């Protein structure tokens, strides 16, 4: 970070722990869902994000922007910070720090499921229309298309293999890529249902949906109280 021209870096650490069929979807999403070369070349704030597990920012930029204060009510704090800073003309640069930083995510499949469940719905928009649009797209790409053509299945395998190799995942995880995609579809739906019912909790705290936060704020005519910072994964 210090030897580059960037003022904001999003680290790509080595991920360890259990439930790798789910955990491998994290680097898969980071590498495949956001066209990083375009991030500094566009003005779109939505075309930006940070990996909350590891990110670096110049101290003068941080104290000038105070990004944590600016997005203090956001559940997906790192994503919100990345978009806020991009809007302020400070786009992030993705750095591979796997040789420097390792992150142990979860000890069990159940813990991984609960951890991802709190965020999946919010990552797909946090509202019913946005979720339905995004979820329909994932069903089309991850379920229907591979059943219609072996070429689509091969492309999904190929994309997962590339991101798994880049993130140091075991070969067995890549071999079971269809299982990861199916788990992701079930997880996204489970996350949506739990958010709609207000049943999402993490480390003893209730995790509100963005839709409910907005609605309650408008009804009261004020800004929702901070809910406490939440990890992205």
CORURDA-V988672 format. One line per field, one symbol per residue. psi: psi as a letter, one per 20 degrees, with the letter a starting at -180 (. if undefined). Layout:
BEGIN
psi = ???
END
This chain:
BEGIN
psi = ghjriqippoqnrppraalhhghiighggghhipnhhigijriohhmqrqoihoqqqphhgghghmhhhhkiipgmggghgghghghjknqqpppokhihppoofqirgghgghghhhhghhhkhjqgggghgghhghgghiggghhhphhgghhgggghgghghhjkqqhhgghkghgggghgggggggggghghikjpqpljqpoqqhghggghghhhkapqqpjqpqqh.
END
